[in-house]
Amino acid sequence: MAKPVTKLDLLWGYTATALNIGAGLILLPVILRYLPSEDVGLWFVFMTLASLAQLLEMGFHPTLARNSAYVYAGAQNLRKVGISGESGNLGDINLKLLDALVMAARRIYRYVAFIATIVLLFGGTYYITQLLTPSQDRVTSILAWLTFASGYIANFYFGYINGLLQGRGDITEANKVVVISRTGLILLGGSAVVMGYGMLGLGVAAMLAAVMGRVVAYRFFYAKYNPVVHASNIEIDDSVRELIKTLWHNASRLGVVQLSAFLIQRGNILIASSFFGLAAAASYGMTITVLMTLLGLAMVICSIQIPYMSALQAKGDRDALARVYGQITFLGWSIFTVGLFVLVVLGDLLLNFIGSKTELLPTWPLLLLGFIFLLEVNHSIAATYLTTMNRIPFVYSSLLSGLGVLVLAILTIEPFGVLGLIAAQGVVQLTYNNWKWPRMVREELNFTWTDLMASAVSRLFQTLSKKNIL
C-alpha cells in the first residue's frame, strides 16, 4: 500500500524530477558551447514536440497510479467518478481486480504507442522540415529527430509500468528508472556533442537512454512483484474492457487538461519559433525551459504524494489530508521562490561563464514570467489534490484557458513581441484558474490559509529529524 514519504523517497524524487524535466537544461552548457544557435533552437523544438507527444498518453499515468493505489488500499472495485466505499481489510488486495488493471493498462499503452508513432514520425518530421534553415544539414537533422522520437515511442509502449510502480508504493523504484534513463541521456548526449556528432548524436543518445530506462523498469516491476501478476495469462474479457472504460473516463479528462497545460506553458515556444525564427526564439525557449524545471522541482513532493493522498481519500482521513496538503503547498512555494531568486541573480553569470551564445530574457520580463509560474505552482498543487478524490472538475476551464492563451499570444506577439507571449499566459490564468482551485480545496478541507500555513510550518520543522518527511 502507498505509504508516507521518507527522506530517501524525497531524495530520489527530487533527483528524478530534476533529471526528467531538466535533462535538456543540464545538457545546455555543452549544447550552447558546441552547437550553433539554429541547432540550439531546434533542440528546444525537439523537447517541445516531445512534451506535445506526451499529451497522447491522455492522463493515463496519473489515473493508473491513483487507481492502483485504491486497489492496494483494499478497494474491491473501481469507479469512473468518486471512490468505492466497499473496501477489504488493510493489505487485503483483490488479485483479480489487480490483474485486470495491469492487463487494461498494457492494452491502453499499446494504442498510445501506435498513435505516437504516427504523430511523431510523420507529423513531427513534417513540422521540423518546415523550420530548418539553409545552413542546417537537412538529412542529419531529420535523422536526429527520427532517432529522438523513436526513444519516446518506446517510452509510450512500456509507460504503464511506472504508473503501477507508483501506485503500489514503490516510489523510489519508479524514480530510479527516471534517474537511470535521464542520466544516460546526459552522459551519452553530452559526449556525442563534444565528440562532434551534433544533433544526430543527441538523437541517438535519447533513443538509447529510453531503451535503458524501459529495461530497468520492467525488471523492477516483475522481479519484485508480490503478489504475482498473472496479467499475461488473462484473456480480454468484459471485465477488462469495462475497466478500460473506467480508466478512460478520467484519463481522457486529464488528457484535455494536459493539452491545455501544454498550450499555456509551452505552446508559446512554437509560436515564438514560427514568428521569430529558431535563433531569435532560443532565449525565450531557454527561459521557459528553466522555469519549467523549477516548477517541476516545486511539484516533486506533490507528485510523489499522490498515491498516499489517494489512499487517505479511500480511508476518509481528512485531518491527515489537510496536514499533507499544507506541507506540500508550503514546500512548493518555498522551492520555486528560492530557485527563481537564484536564477535572476546568477542565471546570466553562469551562462557567460560557460560561453553560451544564448541568454535568458531580461530581468523584468524574467521576474514577471517567474511570478506567473509561481501562481501555476499554487493552483497545480490544488488541482492535483482534487484528482485524488477521483474527480476532475477543471476540464473545461483548462481547455478554455489553453485556447485563450494561444489566441491571445498570436494576437499580441506582433505588436508586443515576447512581452505579448508573457502577458497572454498571465492574464488568462488570473481570470480563473489561479484562484478557483485553491479556493475549492480550502472549502473542501474546511481550513483557512493562515491556519493551514502555520500548521504546515510547525509540523514540517517537527518532522525534519524523523525518517518520514510528511
C-alpha positions in Angstrom: 0.0 0.0 0.0 1.1 3.6 -0.6 2.9 5.0 2.4 4.2 8.3 3.7 7.2 9.9 2.0 10.5 9.2 3.6 13.7 11.2 3.2 15.1 8.6 0.8 11.9 8.9 -1.3 12.2 12.6 -1.3 15.9 12.5 -2.4 15.2 10.1 -5.3 12.1 12.2 -6.2 13.9 15.4 -6.4 16.8 13.8 -8.3 14.4 12.1 -10.8 12.4 15.3 -11.4 15.5 17.4 -11.8 16.8 15.0 -14.4 13.4 14.3 -16.0 12.5 17.9 -16.5 16.0 19.3 -16.6 18.0 16.8 -18.6 17.8 19.2 -21.6 18.7 22.0 -19.3 21.7 20.1 -17.8 22.9 19.4 -21.4 22.6 23.1 -22.2 26.2 24.1 -21.2 27.5 21.6 -23.8 24.9 22.3 -26.4 25.3 26.1 -26.1 29.1 25.8 -26.4 29.3 23.4 -29.3 26.2 23.9 -31.4 25.2 27.0 -33.5 22.1 29.0 -32.4 19.9 27.3 -35.1 20.6 23.9 -33.7 20.0 25.2 -30.1 16.6 26.4 -31.3 16.0 23.1 -33.0 16.8 21.2 -29.8 14.2 23.3 -27.9 11.7 22.4 -30.7 12.6 18.7 -30.2 11.9 19.0 -26.5 8.7 20.9 -27.0 7.4 18.3 -29.6 8.2 15.6 -27.1 6.1 17.4 -24.5 3.3 17.7 -27.0 3.5 14.0 -27.8 3.3 13.2 -24.1 -0.3 14.5 -24.3 -1.1 11.4 -26.3 -0.9 9.5 -23.1 -4.1 11.3 -22.3 -3.6 11.4 -18.5 -3.4 7.6 -18.1 -0.3 7.7 -16.0 -1.7 9.6 -13.0 -5.1 7.8 -13.5 -3.3 4.4 -13.4 -1.2 5.4 -10.4 -4.2 6.6 -8.5 -6.5 3.6 -9.2 -3.7 1.1 -8.4 -3.3 2.9 -5.1 -7.0 2.4 -4.5 -6.6 -1.3 -5.1 -3.7 -1.5 -2.7 -5.7 0.3 -0.1 -8.3 -2.5 -0.3 -10.8 -1.3 -2.9 -12.9 -4.1 -4.3 -14.0 -2.2 -7.4 -13.0 0.9 -9.3 -15.4 3.7 -10.3 -15.5 6.3 -13.0 -16.2 9.1 -10.5 -15.6 9.0 -6.8 -14.1 6.3 -4.6 -15.7 3.0 -3.8 -16.9 2.7 -0.2 -16.5 -1.1 -0.5 -13.0 -2.0 0.8 -11.3 -5.1 2.1 -9.1 -5.2 5.2 -5.8 -3.2 5.1 -3.4 -5.1 2.8 -6.2 -7.4 1.5 -5.7 -7.0 -2.2 -8.3 -8.1 -4.8 -5.9 -10.0 -7.0 -8.4 -10.5 -9.8 -9.0 -6.7 -9.9 -5.3 -6.0 -9.8 -4.5 -8.4 -12.6 -7.3 -6.9 -14.8 -5.9 -3.5 -14.1 -2.5 -4.5 -15.4 -4.0 -6.1 -18.5 -6.1 -3.0 -19.2 -3.1 -0.7 -18.7 -1.0 -2.8 -21.2 -3.6 -2.6 -23.8 -4.2 1.1 -23.4 -0.5 1.9 -23.8 -0.1 -0.2 -26.9 -2.8 2.0 -28.5 -1.0 5.1 -27.3 2.4 4.0 -28.7 0.7 3.3 -32.1 -0.8 6.8 -32.2 2.5 8.3 -31.1 4.3 6.6 -33.9 2.1 8.2 -36.5 2.1 11.7 -34.9 5.9 11.8 -34.2 7.3 10.1 -37.2 5.0 11.8 -39.7 3.6 15.0 -38.3 6.7 15.9 -36.3 9.0 15.2 -39.2 7.0 17.4 -41.5 7.0 20.3 -39.0 10.7 20.0 -38.5 11.4 20.2 -42.2 9.5 23.5 -42.4 11.7 25.1 -39.7 15.1 24.1 -41.0 17.3 26.9 -42.3 19.6 26.6 -45.4 22.6 26.5 -43.1 21.4 23.3 -41.4 22.1 19.8 -42.8 18.5 18.6 -43.6 19.3 14.8 -43.7 21.3 14.9 -40.4 18.6 17.0 -38.7 15.8 14.7 -39.8 17.7 11.6 -38.8 18.3 13.2 -35.4 14.6 13.8 -35.0 13.6 10.2 -36.0 16.0 8.6 -33.5 14.9 11.1 -30.8 11.3 10.3 -31.5 11.9 6.5 -31.5 13.0 6.7 -27.9 9.8 8.4 -26.9 7.7 5.8 -28.7 9.5 3.1 -26.7 8.6 5.0 -23.5 5.0 5.1 -24.5 4.8 1.3 -25.2 6.1 0.4 -21.7 4.8 3.5 -19.9 2.2 1.6 -17.9 4.9 0.1 -15.7 5.9 3.4 -14.0 2.2 4.1 -13.1 1.8 0.7 -11.5 5.1 1.1 -9.6 4.0 4.4 -8.1 0.5 3.1 -7.3 1.8 0.2 -5.3 4.0 2.5 -3.3 7.4 1.7 -5.0 8.1 5.4 -5.4 11.8 5.0 -5.1 12.0 2.3 -7.8 9.9 4.4 -10.2 12.2 7.4 -9.6 15.3 5.2 -10.1 14.1 4.4 -13.6 13.9 8.1 -14.4 17.3 8.7 -12.9 18.9 5.9 -14.9 17.4 6.9 -18.3 17.9 10.6 -17.9 21.5 10.2 -16.7 22.1 8.0 -19.7 20.8 10.8 -21.9 23.0 13.4 -20.3 26.2 11.3 -20.4 25.6 9.9 -23.9 24.3 13.1 -25.4 26.9 15.3 -23.9 29.7 13.0 -25.0 28.3 12.9 -28.6 28.1 16.6 -28.9 31.6 17.1 -27.5 32.9 14.5 -30.0 31.3 16.4 -32.9 28.3 14.3 -33.6 25.9 17.3 -33.1 22.2 16.9 -33.3 22.4 13.3 -34.6 24.4 12.3 -31.6 21.7 13.8 -29.3 19.0 11.9 -31.1 20.8 8.6 -30.8 21.6 9.2 -27.2 17.9 9.9 -26.4 16.9 6.7 -28.1 19.4 4.6 -26.2 18.6 6.2 -22.9 14.9 5.5 -23.3 15.5 1.8 -24.0 17.8 1.6 -21.0 15.1 3.0 -18.7 12.4 0.7 -20.0 14.6 -2.4 -19.4 15.2 -1.3 -15.8 11.5 -0.5 -15.2 10.5 -3.9 -16.5 12.9 -5.7 -14.2 11.8 -3.6 -11.1 8.2 -4.3 -11.7 8.2 -8.1 -12.4 11.2 -9.1 -10.3 9.8 -7.5 -7.1 6.1 -8.1 -7.7 4.3 -9.5 -4.7 1.6 -10.7 -5.1 2.5 -12.0 -8.6 0.7 -10.5 -11.5 -0.9 -13.0 -13.9 -1.9 -10.4 -16.5 0.0 -12.2 -19.3 -2.5 -15.1 -18.9 -5.6 -13.0 -18.6 -8.0 -13.0 -21.6 -9.5 -9.7 -22.7 -13.0 -10.3 -21.3 -15.8 -8.0 -20.5 -14.3 -7.1 -17.1 -11.1 -5.9 -18.7 -13.0 -3.9 -21.3 -15.1 -2.3 -18.6 -12.1 -1.4 -16.7 -10.5 0.3 -19.7 -13.7 2.4 -20.0 -13.4 3.3 -16.3 -9.8 4.4 -16.7 -10.6 6.3 -19.9 -13.3 8.3 -18.2 -10.9 10.4 -16.0 -7.8 9.8 -18.1 -9.4 11.5 -21.1 -10.3 14.5 -18.9 -6.8 14.7 -17.6 -5.6 14.5 -21.2 -7.6 17.6 -22.1 -6.1 19.3 -19.0 -2.6 18.3 -20.1 -3.2 19.6 -23.6 -4.3 22.9 -22.0 -1.2 23.0 -19.8 1.0 22.5 -22.9 -0.7 25.4 -24.7 -0.4 27.6 -21.6 3.2 26.7 -20.6 5.0 25.5 -23.8 2.9 26.3 -26.8 4.3 29.8 -26.9 7.7 28.3 -27.8 6.3 27.0 -31.0 4.6 30.4 -31.7 7.9 32.2 -31.0 9.8 29.8 -33.3 7.3 30.4 -36.1 7.3 34.2 -35.8 10.9 34.9 -34.7 12.8 32.0 -36.2 14.9 29.4 -34.3 17.8 31.6 -33.4 15.7 34.5 -32.0 13.3 32.1 -30.1 16.2 30.4 -28.4 16.3 32.9 -25.5 12.6 32.6 -24.8 12.7 28.9 -25.1 15.6 28.5 -22.7 13.9 30.8 -20.1 10.7 28.7 -20.3 12.7 25.5 -20.0 14.5 26.7 -16.9 11.2 27.9 -15.3 9.5 24.6 -16.2 12.3 22.9 -14.4 11.8 25.0 -11.3 8.1 24.3 -11.5 8.8 20.6 -11.7 11.1 20.7 -8.7 8.4 22.6 -6.7 5.8 19.9 -7.7 8.0 16.9 -6.7 6.7 16.5 -3.2 3.1 16.8 -4.6 3.7 14.2 -7.3 5.2 11.5 -5.1 2.4 12.0 -2.5 -0.4 11.3 -5.0 -0.6 7.6 -4.1 -0.5 8.4 -0.3 -3.2 11.1 -0.6 -5.3 8.7 -2.8 -5.1 6.1 -0.1 -6.1 8.6 2.6 -9.0 9.6 0.4 -10.1 5.9 0.3 -9.9 5.8 4.1 -11.6 9.2 4.5 -8.8 10.6 6.7 -9.4 14.4 6.2 -7.2 15.5 9.1 -4.2 13.8 7.5 -5.1 15.1 4.1 -5.2 18.7 5.3 -1.8 18.3 7.0 -0.2 16.8 3.9 -1.7 19.3 1.6 -0.5 22.2 3.8 3.1 21.0 3.9 3.1 20.2 0.1 1.9 23.8 -0.6 4.4 25.4 1.7 7.3 23.4 0.3 6.2 24.0 -3.3 6.1 27.8 -2.8 9.5 27.9 -1.0 11.4 25.8 -3.5 10.1 27.8 -6.5 10.8 31.1 -4.9 14.3 30.3 -3.9 15.0 28.9 -7.4 13.7 32.0 -9.1 15.8 34.2 -6.9 19.0 32.2 -7.8 18.0 32.3 -11.5 17.6 36.1 -11.5 20.8 36.8 -9.6 23.1 34.2 -11.1 21.5 33.0 -14.4 23.3 35.2 -16.9 26.5 35.0 -15.0 26.5 31.2 -15.3 25.7 31.4 -19.0 28.5 33.8 -19.6 30.9 31.6 -17.6 30.2 28.6 -19.9 30.5 30.8 -23.0 26.8 30.5 -24.0 25.7 32.2 -27.2 22.2 32.3 -25.9 21.0 34.4 -22.9 17.9 34.4 -20.6 15.2 37.0 -21.0 16.0 40.4 -19.4 15.4 40.8 -15.6 11.9 42.3 -15.6 10.3 40.0 -18.2 12.0 37.1 -16.4 10.6 38.2 -13.0 7.1 38.7 -14.4 7.2 35.2 -16.1 8.6 33.7 -12.8 5.6 35.2 -10.8 3.2 33.7 -13.3 4.8 30.3 -12.9 4.7 30.6 -9.1 0.9 31.1 -9.4 0.9 28.0 -11.6 2.6 26.0 -8.8 -0.1 27.1 -6.3 -3.1 26.1 -8.4 -1.4 23.0 -9.8 -1.0 21.6 -6.3 -4.7 22.3 -5.6 -5.8 20.7 -8.8 -3.6 17.6 -8.1 -5.2 17.3 -4.7 -8.7 17.3 -6.4 -7.7 14.4 -8.6 -7.0 12.2 -5.6 -10.8 12.4 -5.0 -11.2 10.7 -8.4 -12.9 13.9 -9.7 -11.6 16.2 -12.5 -13.7 19.4 -12.1 -11.3 21.7 -14.1 -11.5 20.1 -17.6 -13.5 22.9 -19.4 -11.8 25.8 -17.7 -8.4 24.4 -18.5 -9.3 23.9 -22.1 -10.7 27.4 -22.5 -7.6 28.8 -20.8 -5.3 27.0 -23.1 -7.2 28.2 -26.2 -7.3 31.6 -24.7 -3.6 31.8 -24.2 -3.0 30.5 -27.7 -5.3 33.1 -29.3 -4.1 36.0 -27.2 -0.5 35.1 -27.8 -1.0 35.1 -31.6 -2.8 38.5 -31.4 -0.2 40.1 -29.2 3.1 38.7 -30.5 3.4 41.1 -33.5 2.9 44.4 -31.6 4.5 43.4 -28.2 6.9 40.6 -29.0 7.9 38.4 -26.0 6.0 40.6 -23.6 2.9 39.7 -25.5 3.5 36.0 -25.0 4.1 36.5 -21.3 1.0 38.7 -20.8 -1.2 36.2 -22.7 -0.3 33.4 -20.2 -0.6 35.6 -17.1 -3.8 37.4 -17.9 -5.8 34.3 -18.9 -4.7 32.3 -15.9 -5.5 35.1 -13.5 -9.1 35.3 -14.7 -10.0 31.9 -13.2 -7.5 29.0 -12.6 -5.1 30.8 -10.3 -7.8 31.4 -7.6 -10.6 28.9 -8.3 -9.0 25.5 -7.5 -7.1 26.6 -4.3 -10.4 28.1 -3.0 -12.2 24.8 -3.8 -9.6 22.8 -1.8 -9.8 25.2 1.1 -13.6 24.8 1.2 -13.5 21.0 0.8 -11.0 20.6 3.7 -12.6 23.5 5.7 -9.5 25.4 6.7 -8.2 29.0 6.5 -4.9 29.7 4.7 -3.4 31.3 7.8 -4.1 28.2 10.0 -3.0 25.8 7.3 0.4 27.5 6.7 1.1 27.9 10.4 0.3 24.2 11.0 2.4 23.2 8.0 5.5 25.1 9.1 5.2 23.8 12.6 4.7 20.2 11.6 7.4 20.4 9.0 10.1 21.5 11.5 8.9 18.8 13.9 9.4 16.1 11.3 12.7 17.1 9.8 14.5 15.0 12.3 12.3 11.9 11.6 12.6 9.4 8.9 9.2 10.4 7.3 9.1 13.9 5.8 5.2 14.1 5.7 
